[in-house]
Amino acid sequence: MDSTSLRSVADEELAAARAASSSRSARTIHGGHDRSLRETVIALVAGHELAEHESPGEATLQVLRGRVRLTAGDDVWEWEAGGHVIIPGERHALAALEDSVVLLTVVKPVP
């Protein structure tokens, strides 16, 4: 059985985001492009965002640290650590209101 400490991964990715010129960092902890289930820990420094993009499949977002804003069309959700949201199947963006770490879970058809 594989296991991962989300706390440790969150610490590492947030440190990497703070050091990166893009102010973000990500690590896939399960799955990949050849799997139907993919889980990715994403860290964003406060004031930075993942610009509007398409959803690659059914997805959820769990806030592990900080506070984030998810925008999809006219809908806006703000969540802090412990929050969980189903990402709508439309273009959306994610902004860090504080230094933040999220767990993105995506299920998509395997080609």
Buried (B, 14 or more C-beta within 10 A) or exposed (E): EEEEEBEEBBBBBBEBBEEBEEBBBBBBBEBEEEBEBBBBBBBBBEEBBBEEEEBBBBBBBBBBBBBBBBBBEEEEBBBEBEBEBEBBEEEBBBBBBBBBBBBBBBBBEEE
